[in-house]
Amino acid sequence: MRLIPTGHALSLFLVIMFSICIGWGLVTPASLHMHAAWELLLPGFEFISIPAFVLGLVESYAYGWFAALIIVPLYNFFDRKKAV
């Protein structure tokens, strides 16, 4: 598993999911929002303004790289072939 493609893939996945959740929050009643969870997970994020949305995108992207930096080395360690 390669770090850079995995990092970008995880980061873009989180950015897309964040954007979908924010869009959902804008078109549904308050009882169906996830903004409380985002406010806990993303430091400085408040529902919703343009600067907060951009901050959420940046933090989501960073979390994807954080996950990749942990997952890829672990995967590669456990996937290596036994020395014969």
C-alpha positions as CSV (number, residue, x, y, z in Angstrom):
1,M,0.0,0.0,0.0
2,R,1.4,3.4,-1.0
3,L,1.2,6.4,1.3
4,I,0.5,9.2,-1.1
5,P,-2.4,7.7,-3.0
6,T,-3.9,6.4,0.2
7,G,-3.5,9.8,1.9
8,H,-5.3,11.6,-0.9
9,A,-8.0,9.0,-1.2
10,L,-8.8,9.1,2.5
11,S,-8.6,12.8,2.7
12,L,-10.9,13.4,-0.3
13,F,-13.3,10.8,1.1
14,L,-13.6,12.7,4.3
15,V,-13.9,16.1,2.5
16,I,-16.8,14.7,0.3
17,M,-18.5,13.2,3.4
18,F,-18.2,16.4,5.3
19,S,-19.6,18.4,2.3
20,I,-22.5,16.0,2.0
21,C,-23.3,16.2,5.7
22,I,-23.2,20.0,5.6
23,G,-25.4,20.1,2.6
24,W,-27.8,17.7,4.3
25,G,-27.8,19.9,7.4
26,L,-28.8,23.0,5.3
27,V,-31.8,21.3,3.7
28,T,-33.2,19.2,6.6
29,P,-34.8,20.1,9.9
30,A,-32.5,20.8,12.9
31,S,-33.3,17.4,14.5
32,L,-31.5,15.6,11.6
33,H,-28.3,17.7,11.7
34,M,-24.9,16.3,12.5
35,H,-23.4,19.8,13.3
36,A,-23.0,18.9,17.0
37,A,-20.7,16.0,16.1
38,W,-18.7,18.1,13.6
39,E,-18.3,20.8,16.2
40,L,-16.8,18.2,18.6
41,L,-14.6,16.5,16.0
42,L,-13.3,19.6,14.2
43,P,-11.7,22.3,16.4
44,G,-12.9,25.8,15.7
45,F,-15.9,24.6,13.5
46,E,-19.2,26.2,14.1
47,F,-22.3,25.5,12.0
48,I,-22.3,27.3,9.4
49,S,-20.5,30.1,7.8
50,I,-18.2,30.2,4.8
51,P,-15.0,30.4,6.9
52,A,-16.2,27.6,9.1
53,F,-17.0,25.4,6.1
54,V,-13.5,26.1,4.7
55,L,-12.0,25.3,8.1
56,G,-14.0,22.0,8.2
57,L,-12.7,21.1,4.7
58,V,-9.1,21.7,5.7
59,E,-9.4,19.8,8.9
60,S,-11.2,16.9,7.2
61,Y,-8.4,16.7,4.6
62,A,-5.8,16.8,7.4
63,Y,-7.6,14.0,9.3
64,G,-7.4,11.8,6.2
65,W,-3.7,12.2,6.0
66,F,-3.4,11.5,9.7
67,A,-5.3,8.3,9.2
68,A,-3.1,7.3,6.2
69,L,0.1,8.0,8.2
70,I,-1.1,5.4,10.7
71,I,-2.9,2.9,8.5
72,V,-0.4,2.5,5.6
73,P,2.7,1.6,7.7
74,L,0.6,-0.8,9.8
75,Y,-0.8,-2.4,6.7
76,N,2.6,-2.8,5.1
77,F,4.1,-4.2,8.3
78,F,1.4,-6.9,8.6
79,D,1.3,-7.6,4.8
80,R,5.0,-8.4,4.4
81,K,6.0,-11.8,3.2
82,K,7.6,-14.3,5.6
83,A,11.3,-14.6,5.0
84,V,12.0,-18.1,3.7
